[in-house]
Amino acid sequence: MRTARTKFIATTCKKGFLLNAGIQSALVACFALLVPGAGSIGAEELRNPFALPPGVFVKKSLPESAQPAPPPVHLTLQAVTRFMGKKVASINNKNYELGDDVYGKTIVEIGNESVVLADKTGRISLSITRPEFSVQVVEGF
């Protein structure tokens, strides 16, 4: 018979014995240590739940030859100005100086109305394109 002073959390084993919960967990731990393979799973059965499936790679880990080429960007030279003695080219609404990288190409020359960009595939030249407009003079207004 149990009293208030001797409360035990009892569980039933398969054979019907009543054991203290602390004793039961200690026995299970000892059994796992003494019997090879008990309580452990072989490394071949474990898998990383965060691993990518076979054939799927993170973009950064791909070799450079396997990475897709970036989509071509249409470059538009909008203006060439001087700022503190340096020429500044405005390309696609951003300002660049000589030697800056523009979408993977390097500015190698800045003229008065043109810019030359180079990369490992070759050189391209951008020129300022002026919109066409007409002026109509009305006399006698």
N, CA and C atoms as an extended XYZ file, in Angstrom:
423
Properties=species:S:1:pos:R:3:atomname:S:1:resname:S:1:resid:I:1 pbc="F F F"
N         0.833       -1.173        0.000 N   MET     1
C         0.000        0.000        0.000 CA  MET     1
C         0.884        1.245        0.000 C   MET     1
N         0.483        2.215       -0.776 N   ARG     2
C         1.283        3.426       -0.889 CA  ARG     2
C         0.756        4.499        0.046 C   ARG     2
N         1.691        5.253        0.595 N   THR     3
C         1.326        6.389        1.437 CA  THR     3
C         1.762        7.671        0.742 C   THR     3
N         1.395        8.798        1.330 N   ALA     4
C         1.760       10.090        0.747 CA  ALA     4
C         3.260       10.289        0.746 C   ALA     4
N         3.948        9.705        1.781 N   ARG     5
C         5.402        9.870        1.853 CA  ARG     5
C         6.124        9.034        0.815 C   ARG     5
N         5.581        7.957        0.403 N   THR     6
C         6.275        7.042       -0.503 CA  THR     6
C         5.567        6.970       -1.851 C   THR     6
N         5.402        8.130       -2.454 N   LYS     7
C         4.774        8.137       -3.780 CA  LYS     7
C         5.812        7.724       -4.813 C   LYS     7
N         5.495        6.792       -5.607 N   PHE     8
C         6.350        6.378       -6.708 CA  PHE     8
C         5.527        6.414       -7.988 C   PHE     8
N         6.192        6.826       -9.027 N   ILE     9
C         5.553        6.739      -10.341 CA  ILE     9
C         5.895        5.364      -10.872 C   ILE     9
N         4.914        4.535      -10.972 N   ALA    10
C         5.159        3.151      -11.358 CA  ALA    10
C         4.675        2.904      -12.772 C   ALA    10
N         5.406        2.123      -13.459 N   THR    11
C         5.016        1.706      -14.798 CA  THR    11
C         5.080        0.198      -14.878 C   THR    11
N         4.416       -0.363      -15.810 N   THR    12
C         4.361       -1.806      -15.937 CA  THR    12
C         5.283       -2.260      -17.053 C   THR    12
N         6.151       -3.188      -16.772 N   CYS    13
C         7.002       -3.782      -17.793 CA  CYS    13
C         6.203       -4.834      -18.534 C   CYS    13
N         6.777       -5.392      -19.580 N   LYS    14
C         6.099       -6.414      -20.359 CA  LYS    14
C         5.810       -7.656      -19.529 C   LYS    14
N         6.658       -7.967      -18.544 N   LYS    15
C         6.474       -9.165      -17.729 CA  LYS    15
C         5.548       -8.905      -16.544 C   LYS    15
N         5.054       -7.703      -16.364 N   GLY    16
C         4.108       -7.428      -15.305 CA  GLY    16
C         4.719       -6.893      -14.033 C   GLY    16
N         6.022       -6.635      -13.972 N   PHE    17
C         6.643       -6.105      -12.775 CA  PHE    17
C         6.383       -4.603      -12.670 C   PHE    17
N         6.238       -4.117      -11.499 N   LEU    18
C         6.109       -2.687      -11.261 CA  LEU    18
C         7.490       -2.123      -10.963 C   LEU    18
N         7.868       -1.097      -11.705 N   LEU    19
C         9.184       -0.481      -11.507 CA  LEU    19
C         9.037        1.024      -11.333 C   LEU    19
N         9.896        1.583      -10.555 N   ASN    20
C         9.994        3.028      -10.430 CA  ASN    20
C        10.417        3.585      -11.789 C   ASN    20
N         9.863        4.746      -12.199 N   ALA    21
C        10.175        5.320      -13.518 CA  ALA    21
C        11.659        5.608      -13.666 C   ALA    21
N        12.333        6.045      -12.602 N   GLY    22
C        13.770        6.316      -12.672 CA  GLY    22
C        14.575        5.050      -12.880 C   GLY    22
N        14.170        3.969      -12.194 N   ILE    23
C        14.864        2.688      -12.345 CA  ILE    23
C        14.653        2.147      -13.753 C   ILE    23
N        13.428        2.295      -14.262 N   GLN    24
C        13.143        1.787      -15.605 CA  GLN    24
C        14.013        2.490      -16.655 C   GLN    24
N        14.140        3.814      -16.604 N   SER    25
C        14.956        4.525      -17.605 CA  SER    25
C        16.424        4.172      -17.446 C   SER    25
N        16.890        3.929      -16.220 N   ALA    26
C        18.281        3.521      -16.014 CA  ALA    26
C        18.530        2.144      -16.611 C   ALA    26
N        17.578        1.231      -16.466 N   LEU    27
C        17.724       -0.107      -17.044 CA  LEU    27
C        17.747       -0.049      -18.573 C   LEU    27
N        16.910        0.780      -19.135 N   VAL    28
C        16.898        0.916      -20.595 CA  VAL    28
C        18.234        1.464      -21.086 C   VAL    28
N        18.787        2.452      -20.374 N   ALA    29
C        20.082        3.029      -20.761 CA  ALA    29
C        21.185        1.986      -20.648 C   ALA    29
N        21.192        1.195      -19.583 N   CYS    30
C        22.204        0.138      -19.428 CA  CYS    30
C        22.073       -0.905      -20.519 C   CYS    30
N        20.856       -1.285      -20.825 N   PHE    31
C        20.622       -2.273      -21.879 CA  PHE    31
C        21.169       -1.766      -23.218 C   PHE    31
N        20.961       -0.485      -23.501 N   ALA    32
C        21.441        0.091      -24.757 CA  ALA    32
C        22.956        0.105      -24.818 C   ALA    32
N        23.612        0.266      -23.653 N   LEU    33
C        25.073        0.290      -23.631 CA  LEU    33
C        25.675       -1.106      -23.716 C   LEU    33
N        25.024       -2.079      -23.083 N   LEU    34
C        25.589       -3.422      -23.006 CA  LEU    34
C        25.343       -4.265      -24.256 C   LEU    34
N        24.224       -4.094      -24.895 N   VAL    35
C        23.885       -4.920      -26.050 CA  VAL    35
C        24.263       -4.158      -27.320 C   VAL    35
N        25.184       -4.705      -28.140 N   PRO    36
C        25.586       -4.003      -29.358 CA  PRO    36
C        24.397       -3.829      -30.300 C   PRO    36
N        24.235       -2.604      -30.795 N   GLY    37
C        23.179       -2.319      -31.753 CA  GLY    37
C        21.861       -1.965      -31.114 C   GLY    37
N        21.698       -2.203      -29.808 N   ALA    38
C        20.435       -1.876      -29.149 CA  ALA    38
C        20.397       -0.380      -28.867 C   ALA    38
N        19.324        0.253      -29.227 N   GLY    39
C        19.162        1.676      -28.952 CA  GLY    39
C        19.917        2.583      -29.896 C   GLY    39
N        20.608        2.031      -30.880 N   SER    40
C        21.308        2.885      -31.831 CA  SER    40
C        20.948        2.464      -33.243 C   SER    40
N        21.070        3.408      -34.133 N   ILE    41
C        20.791        3.155      -35.543 CA  ILE    41
C        22.105        3.264      -36.286 C   ILE    41
N        22.339        2.373      -37.220 N   GLY    42
C        23.561        2.420      -38.000 CA  GLY    42
C        23.645        3.697      -38.834 C   GLY    42
N        24.855        4.130      -39.121 N   ALA    43
C        25.052        5.370      -39.882 CA  ALA    43
C        24.423        5.284      -41.267 C   ALA    43
N        24.351        4.058      -41.818 N   GLU    44
C        23.762        3.919      -43.150 CA  GLU    44
C        22.254        4.152      -43.129 C   GLU    44
N        21.634        4.008      -41.945 N   GLU    45
C        20.198        4.227      -41.839 CA  GLU    45
C        19.846        5.689      -41.576 C   GLU    45
N        20.809        6.472      -41.088 N   LEU    46
C        20.564        7.885      -40.802 CA  LEU    46
C        20.701        8.711      -42.075 C   LEU    46
N        19.869        9.740      -42.187 N   ARG    47
C        20.021       10.652      -43.306 CA  ARG    47
C        19.838       12.066      -42.786 C   ARG    47
N        20.486       12.998      -43.408 N   ASN    48
C        20.389       14.406      -43.027 CA  ASN    48
C        19.050       14.943      -43.518 C   ASN    48
N        18.187       15.382      -42.618 N   PRO    49
C        16.879       15.876      -43.065 CA  PRO    49
C        16.971       17.187      -43.849 C   PRO    49
N        18.121       17.881      -43.763 N   PHE    50
C        18.297       19.148      -44.458 CA  PHE    50
C        19.079       19.006      -45.763 C   PHE    50
N        19.512       17.786      -46.091 N   ALA    51
C        20.294       17.562      -47.303 CA  ALA    51
C        19.397       17.682      -48.533 C   ALA    51
N        19.975       18.205      -49.613 N   LEU    52
C        19.241       18.306      -50.875 CA  LEU    52
C        19.157       16.933      -51.528 C   LEU    52
N        18.121       16.677      -52.290 N   PRO    53
C        18.020       15.394      -52.989 CA  PRO    53
C        19.164       15.226      -53.987 C   PRO    53
N        19.465       13.988      -54.382 N   PRO    54
C        20.543       13.767      -55.352 CA  PRO    54
C        20.266       14.519      -56.653 C   PRO    54
N        21.309       15.162      -57.192 N   GLY    55
C        21.185       15.897      -58.456 CA  GLY    55
C        20.782       17.350      -58.287 C   GLY    55
N        20.474       17.783      -57.066 N   VAL    56
C        20.112       19.172      -56.810 CA  VAL    56
C        21.275       19.820      -56.072 C   VAL    56
N        21.745       20.983      -56.570 N   PHE    57
C        22.898       21.660      -55.999 CA  PHE    57
C        22.541       23.093      -55.657 C   PHE    57
N        23.254       23.649      -54.697 N   VAL    58
C        23.142       25.066      -54.394 CA  VAL    58
C        23.877       25.820      -55.484 C   VAL    58
N        23.325       26.927      -55.952 N   LYS    59
C        23.899       27.655      -57.084 CA  LYS    59
C        25.360       28.029      -56.848 C   LYS    59
N        25.728       28.425      -55.618 N   LYS    60
C        27.103       28.834      -55.331 CA  LYS    60
C        28.076       27.669      -55.421 C   LYS    60
N        27.608       26.432      -55.212 N   SER    61
C        28.510       25.293      -55.206 CA  SER    61
C        28.699       24.673      -56.595 C   SER    61
N        27.992       25.184      -57.587 N   LEU    62
C        28.154       24.659      -58.939 CA  LEU    62
C        29.472       25.132      -59.531 C   LEU    62
N        30.107       24.318      -60.353 N   PRO    63
C        31.293       24.804      -61.054 CA  PRO    63
C        30.897       25.936      -62.002 C   PRO    63
N        31.834       26.831      -62.275 N   GLU    64
C        31.534       28.014      -63.093 CA  GLU    64
C        30.987       27.646      -64.464 C   GLU    64
N        31.483       26.536      -65.047 N   SER    65
C        31.013       26.135      -66.369 CA  SER    65
C        29.564       25.672      -66.353 C   SER    65
N        29.081       25.194      -65.191 N   ALA    66
C        27.714       24.695      -65.103 CA  ALA    66
C        26.709       25.794      -64.769 C   ALA    66
N        27.193       26.962      -64.319 N   GLN    67
C        26.276       28.039      -63.966 CA  GLN    67
C        25.753       28.709      -65.229 C   GLN    67
N        24.462       29.026      -65.252 N   PRO    68
C        23.908       29.676      -66.432 CA  PRO    68
C        24.444       31.094      -66.583 C   PRO    68
N        24.574       31.526      -67.823 N   ALA    69
C        25.049       32.882      -68.096 CA  ALA    69
C        23.963       33.880      -67.709 C   ALA    69
N        24.363       35.039      -67.179 N   PRO    70
C        23.347       36.034      -66.833 CA  PRO    70
C        22.659       36.540      -68.097 C   PRO    70
N        21.406       36.934      -67.978 N   PRO    71
C        20.716       37.425      -69.166 CA  PRO    71
C        21.368       38.706      -69.666 C   PRO    71
N        21.393       38.908      -70.973 N   PRO    72
C        22.025       40.116      -71.507 CA  PRO    72
C        21.264       41.361      -71.066 C   PRO    72
N        22.016       42.410      -70.767 N   VAL    73
C        21.432       43.668      -70.329 CA  VAL    73
C        21.654       44.689      -71.435 C   VAL    73
N        20.585       45.387      -71.806 N   HIS    74
C        20.707       46.442      -72.808 CA  HIS    74
C        21.299       47.670      -72.128 C   HIS    74
N        22.507       48.074      -72.552 N   LEU    75
C        23.187       49.206      -71.950 CA  LEU    75
C        22.934       50.467      -72.777 C   LEU    75
N        22.573       51.540      -72.079 N   THR    76
C        22.304       52.810      -72.748 CA  THR    76
C        23.144       53.897      -72.095 C   THR    76
N        23.982       54.547      -72.894 N   LEU    77
C        24.760       55.687      -72.413 CA  LEU    77
C        23.866       56.914      -72.483 C   LEU    77
N        23.655       57.548      -71.333 N   GLN    78
C        22.748       58.684      -71.284 CA  GLN    78
C        23.476       60.021      -71.250 C   GLN    78
N        24.660       60.059      -70.621 N   ALA    79
C        25.392       61.324      -70.532 CA  ALA    79
C        26.839       61.056      -70.167 C   ALA    79
N        27.706       62.013      -70.511 N   VAL    80
C        29.097       62.017      -70.074 CA  VAL    80
C        29.350       63.404      -69.495 C   VAL    80
N        29.803       63.451      -68.253 N   THR    81
C        30.063       64.734      -67.591 CA  THR    81
C        31.425       64.699      -66.928 C   THR    81
N        31.862       65.850      -66.456 N   ARG    82
C        33.092       65.942      -65.673 CA  ARG    82
C        32.725       66.306      -64.248 C   ARG    82
N        33.331       65.600      -63.296 N   PHE    83
C        33.105       65.882      -61.891 CA  PHE    83
C        34.442       65.815      -61.179 C   PHE    83
N        34.878       66.935      -60.622 N   MET    84
C        36.159       67.036      -59.915 CA  MET    84
C        37.316       66.543      -60.784 C   MET    84
N        37.311       66.930      -62.048 N   GLY    85
C        38.393       66.586      -62.963 CA  GLY    85
C        38.312       65.191      -63.561 C   GLY    85
N        37.314       64.384      -63.203 N   LYS    86
C        37.168       63.031      -63.744 CA  LYS    86
C        35.932       62.968      -64.622 C   LYS    86
N        36.017       62.180      -65.688 N   LYS    87
C        34.850       61.960      -66.536 CA  LYS    87
C        33.958       60.912      -65.884 C   LYS    87
N        32.673       61.191      -65.917 N   VAL    88
C        31.679       60.289      -65.334 CA  VAL    88
C        30.667       59.944      -66.416 C   VAL    88
N        30.424       58.651      -66.607 N   ALA    89
C        29.459       58.194      -67.607 CA  ALA    89
C        28.187       57.730      -66.904 C   ALA    89
N        27.050       58.176      -67.387 N   SER    90
C        25.755       57.726      -66.870 CA  SER    90
C        25.231       56.638      -67.797 C   SER    90
N        25.208       55.402      -67.265 N   ILE    91
C        24.752       54.248      -68.042 CA  ILE    91
C        23.606       53.601      -67.279 C   ILE    91
N        22.468       53.442      -67.944 N   ASN    92
C        21.279       52.831      -67.333 CA  ASN    92
C        20.946       53.472      -65.975 C   ASN    92
N        20.974       54.787      -65.932 N   ASN    93
C        20.605       55.584      -64.746 CA  ASN    93
C        21.558       55.441      -63.562 C   ASN    93
N        22.800       55.004      -63.801 N   LYS    94
C        23.821       54.929      -62.750 CA  LYS    94
C        25.094       55.591      -63.262 C   LYS    94
N        25.862       56.192      -62.353 N   ASN    95
C        27.095       56.889      -62.723 CA  ASN    95
C        28.310       55.993      -62.512 C   ASN    95
N        29.225       56.015      -63.495 N   TYR    96
C        30.427       55.186      -63.453 CA  TYR    96
C        31.635       56.016      -63.873 C   TYR    96
N        32.806       55.626      -63.337 N   GLU    97
C        34.072       56.245      -63.727 CA  GLU    97
C        34.922       55.227      -64.473 C   GLU    97
N        36.057       55.687      -64.988 N   LEU    98
C        36.991       54.823      -65.699 CA  LEU    98
C        37.441       53.688      -64.774 C   LEU    98
N        37.358       52.445      -65.250 N   GLY    99
C        37.761       51.271      -64.474 CA  GLY    99
C        36.634       50.601      -63.712 C   GLY    99
N        35.469       51.240      -63.645 N   ASP   100
C        34.335       50.632      -62.945 CA  ASP   100
C        33.757       49.475      -63.753 C   ASP   100
N        33.122       48.532      -63.034 N   ASP   101
C        32.442       47.406      -63.673 CA  ASP   101
C        30.984       47.760      -63.911 C   ASP   101
N        30.523       47.484      -65.119 N   VAL   102
C        29.135       47.728      -65.508 CA  VAL   102
C        28.581       46.410      -66.017 C   VAL   102
N        27.793       45.717      -65.177 N   TYR   103
C        27.173       44.447      -65.563 CA  TYR   103
C        28.194       43.462      -66.151 C   TYR   103
N        29.331       43.315      -65.485 N   GLY   104
C        30.337       42.342      -65.898 CA  GLY   104
C        31.330       42.845      -66.922 C   GLY   104
N        31.198       44.079      -67.349 N   LYS   105
C        32.138       44.677      -68.300 CA  LYS   105
C        32.839       45.851      -67.619 C   LYS   105
N        34.087       46.123      -68.002 N   THR   106
C        34.878       47.181      -67.385 CA  THR   106
C        34.973       48.370      -68.327 C   THR   106
N        34.802       49.568      -67.780 N   ILE   107
C        34.948       50.782      -68.594 CA  ILE   107
C        36.434       51.023      -68.820 C   ILE   107
N        36.856       50.994      -70.083 N   VAL   108
C        38.268       51.189      -70.418 CA  VAL   108
C        38.526       52.556      -71.049 C   VAL   108
N        37.473       53.225      -71.489 N   GLU   109
C        37.662       54.540      -72.111 CA  GLU   109
C        36.353       55.337      -72.008 C   GLU   109
N        36.492       56.614      -71.649 N   ILE   110
C        35.339       57.511      -71.633 CA  ILE   110
C        35.670       58.701      -72.524 C   ILE   110
N        34.916       58.828      -73.605 N   GLY   111
C        35.097       59.957      -74.517 CA  GLY   111
C        34.103       61.060      -74.176 C   GLY   111
N        34.008       62.067      -75.081 N   ASN   112
C        33.071       63.162      -74.843 CA  ASN   112
C        31.618       62.721      -74.999 C   ASN   112
N        31.366       61.806      -75.913 N   GLU   113
C        30.001       61.318      -76.138 CA  GLU   113
C        29.941       59.810      -76.318 C   GLU   113
N        30.979       59.110      -75.838 N   SER   114
C        30.997       57.649      -75.989 CA  SER   114
C        31.760       57.002      -74.831 C   SER   114
N        31.521       55.710      -74.665 N   VAL   115
C        32.192       54.913      -73.635 CA  VAL   115
C        32.548       53.569      -74.259 C   VAL   115
N        33.754       53.065      -73.943 N   VAL   116
C        34.173       51.747      -74.420 CA  VAL   116
C        34.239       50.817      -73.209 C   VAL   116
N        33.542       49.677      -73.329 N   LEU   117
C        33.513       48.645      -72.280 CA  LEU   117
C        34.212       47.400      -72.805 C   LEU   117
N        34.908       46.687      -71.929 N   ALA   118
C        35.612       45.470      -72.349 CA  ALA   118
C        35.404       44.370      -71.320 C   ALA   118
N        35.391       43.138      -71.809 N   ASP   119
C        35.406       41.950      -70.960 CA  ASP   119
C        36.203       40.886      -71.678 C   ASP   119
N        36.175       39.652      -71.185 N   LYS   120
C        36.994       38.603      -71.789 CA  LYS   120
C        36.511       38.193      -73.175 C   LYS   120
N        35.287       38.586      -73.544 N   THR   121
C        34.779       38.233      -74.874 CA  THR   121
C        35.051       39.307      -75.921 C   THR   121
N        35.403       40.534      -75.486 N   GLY   122
C        35.693       41.595      -76.447 CA  GLY   122
C        35.331       42.967      -75.920 C   GLY   122
N        35.253       43.911      -76.865 N   ARG   123
C        34.969       45.305      -76.512 CA  ARG   123
C        33.682       45.755      -77.181 C   ARG   123
N        32.947       46.629      -76.482 N   ILE   124
C        31.770       47.241      -77.090 CA  ILE   124
C        31.840       48.741      -76.845 C   ILE   124
N        31.255       49.485      -77.747 N   SER   125
C        31.252       50.933      -77.641 CA  SER   125
C        29.813       51.418      -77.503 C   SER   125
N        29.598       52.320      -76.569 N   LEU   126
C        28.290       52.944      -76.381 CA  LEU   126
C        28.395       54.409      -76.758 C   LEU   126
N        27.393       54.904      -77.429 N   SER   127
C        27.345       56.323      -77.787 CA  SER   127
C        26.050       56.916      -77.264 C   SER   127
N        26.095       58.202      -76.999 N   ILE   128
C        24.888       58.884      -76.551 CA  ILE   128
C        23.916       58.947      -77.719 C   ILE   128
N        22.713       58.512      -77.474 N   THR   129
C        21.673       58.606      -78.499 CA  THR   129
C        20.749       59.750      -78.119 C   THR   129
N        20.602       60.666      -79.043 N   ARG   130
C        19.763       61.825      -78.788 CA  ARG   130
C        18.395       61.581      -79.414 C   ARG   130
N        17.355       61.854      -78.658 N   PRO   131
C        16.025       61.685      -79.244 CA  PRO   131
C        15.788       62.717      -80.338 C   PRO   131
N        15.100       62.277      -81.369 N   GLU   132
C        14.795       63.206      -82.461 CA  GLU   132
C        13.596       64.052      -82.066 C   GLU   132
N        13.701       65.318      -82.347 N   PHE   133
C        12.586       66.211      -82.102 CA  PHE   133
C        12.664       67.341      -83.124 C   PHE   133
N        11.580       67.985      -83.312 N   SER   134
C        11.557       69.091      -84.271 CA  SER   134
C        11.021       70.338      -83.569 C   SER   134
N        11.447       71.481      -84.088 N   VAL   135
C        11.015       72.756      -83.546 CA  VAL   135
C        10.270       73.479      -84.651 C   VAL   135
N         9.146       73.943      -84.301 N   GLN   136
C         8.342       74.695      -85.280 CA  GLN   136
C         8.244       76.132      -84.795 C   GLN   136
N         8.646       77.076      -85.663 N   VAL   137
C         8.604       78.496      -85.332 CA  VAL   137
C         7.335       79.073      -85.935 C   VAL   137
N         6.547       79.687      -85.091 N   VAL   138
C         5.323       80.289      -85.540 CA  VAL   138
C         5.498       81.811      -85.464 C   VAL   138
N         5.315       82.465      -86.611 N   GLU   139
C         5.472       83.928      -86.642 CA  GLU   139
C         4.122       84.605      -86.438 C   GLU   139
N         4.212       85.750      -85.855 N   GLY   140
C         3.020       86.550      -85.685 CA  GLY   140
C         2.165       86.114      -84.535 C   GLY   140
N         2.682       85.433      -83.631 N   PHE   141
C         1.875       84.994      -82.501 CA  PHE   141
C         1.856       86.013      -81.428 C   PHE   141
